[in-house]
Amino acid sequence: MEPFDPITNARGVGPVLGRKLAEAGCRRIVDLLAHLPIRYEDRRTLGRLPGPGGDPPERAPGPLTVVVRLEKLRRVFGRRRFSRVEAVADDGENRVGVVWFNRPYLVNQLDEDASYLLHGVPRRRRADGAWQVANPTVERVAEEPDCGGGVRPVYGRMGDVPPSRVERLVHGAVSRLTETRGRDWIDEWLPDEERARHGLPSLSEALTAVHRPSAEASVEALNERRSPAHARLAYGEFLLQQLQLAAVRRRRSWHGKPHRYRTCDAAAKVAREVLPFRLTGAQERVLEEIETDLLGPLPMLRLVQGDVGCGKTVLAALACLIAARSGLQSALMAPTELLAEQHFASLRRLLGPHLDLALVTSGQRVASDGRGAVLERVGDGRIDLTVGTHALIQERTRFARLGLAVVDEQHRFGVLQRQSLARKGQRPDLLVMTATPIPRSLALTVYGDLDVSLVDEMPPGRGPVETRVLSENHRDEAVALVRERLRRGGRAYVVFPLIDPGEGSAAGLPSLEESGAWWAEALAAPHGVVHGRLGRKERDATMSRFSAGSIRVLLATTVIEVGVDVPQATAMVILGAERFGLAQLHQLRGRIGRGTDRTLGQSICTAISGRSSAEAERRLAVFEASNDGFRIAEEDLRQRGPGEVLGTRQAGLPQFRFGDLARDWKWLVEARADAARLLDRLAEPGNEPLRRQLERRIPALATPAQGAAGP
């Protein structure tokens, strides 16, 4: 038997089971071995069943492994044709009831005259307080052993195949491969030098160790996936992915950009000319990195990330102005019409005297203002900077000489969408921005083809926002906190999770329609309403009145999450906070505390939570304790995983079977550094297995000189 044989070659896999496994994605034996245990049980120490005396706790301190004989084995039928198998376990000192639910076959497989190694957690029954072990594992033993059953892996289901069957198949496959191919039963592709440098086992040793742990293995390390075997699997997976990204980056070096930027106006000089304030040190550093990219021969691919309010949009504006002074067009794409409109308004105020701007969204009419239709002016090159939504990547939007593409709030777009904007020109420079801090591990994977800049300094005068989490029955306390800020001259947001009561699957949450009037009356200040169903004119008028101060309280949904900048806003109430993710809570909080007027007092954000799960409570505790967007992002990644953090629309998000971006990020950093070196050494003797692994994922690894078109 070979590792890459069809799964039907495995012992015990017939046509029916083979179809079930294939439907679960297991088509080869190696796919079965990639199904790692979900946890490990320590059965090395034999214990005793709990006795009936005393007043012990409701459950035993942990799982027990004990040698028992079974008595009174029987099948009991319940309602609706369900059944259970019951028995009494006797270890020679104590007797405890045992029950298995919905496993009727056990009544024929178990023998009252045999000894069994039983593993499970004893608990008190509510009815009579007697001890009982539910659904334990049992393993027949010939005689009483001196020690338990070692370290036992526990598997999850594979589609319709139950865990017990998966366990038998995996162990059978490992045994047969070891018998037929020896200790190194799967070919190693990781170079010996890399394995030795990181102290990692071979691939066959790693797979054997995760499925058949040794008697000396650390159960804690196995369960936390910190064992050398798990590290080898995670590192190898990360390395292949990072090699793919390194190959993509190399392809960029084969093709320069056709446009050039003028060097007569340095970025720092441009900033001094147009800005009414000085850049922070972090902004100056990132602006210099952007300028170096623009003046270079290769297209810029740069991600600029930083916390809410750190001033990334100013950097994008300066880059667009440099492009305009070089005779090139720029495009800035935002995920929503509201954000695009706000960007357009702020950029027009900042850059209006220096270049021509236009707004292009799907909802607007393509109108004429006497100089021709907007899209016509963009297409013939009369517009220097075009701000818009997804409409920028539609067929009807054309550019004459697009040199710079900017994508804002990149986490809300798919990778293919930013690539579509880049294809509007001939290899334009690409600047990607996000105000949602991205954990380093995610940035290295999803944005591994981009250079990363970090704006890690806030403008002067910005203080931290005080954050409190309150329950629904303390909303009067939230009202008092907001009214105090209003009395000082500040303004406030009240954020609702819904527009209508009972909307969608979130019935029972506070809504604007149902609770807005109560909050308006309680805060006793001029108020306005903003949500996604309002027309653009009504929404803009309300926002303008709020910015001007004729409206003091804004009742809104999450449409204000990004882009809204009112320096006098010093208070926020978030209702139904348990339903928001950490990143979204942090984004909402970023709408306040943006001003420098100390007479308004410290800004405060109050999150009001209803019925919360344990996970929601952990999330809100982190939100209350920290204003650091990067700490929040890392915790968000740990709690929800990369798919939820970035959204399911992220077409470029890799799916890892072994590595975990939150747990194994240090191995990811090592893999990224190693990939840069190994890509140049793929042709060296001894690296052929690694090259073959990579060629399965990339059509060609040759350079242009070798006649290939590149990966």
Order of alpha helices (4+ residues) and beta strands (2+ residues): alpha-alpha-beta-beta-beta-beta-alpha-beta-beta-beta-beta-beta-alpha-alpha-alpha-alpha-alpha-alpha-alpha-beta-alpha-beta-alpha-beta-alpha-beta-beta-alpha-beta-alpha-beta-beta-alpha-beta-alpha-beta-alpha-beta-beta-alpha-beta-alpha-alpha-alpha-alpha-alpha
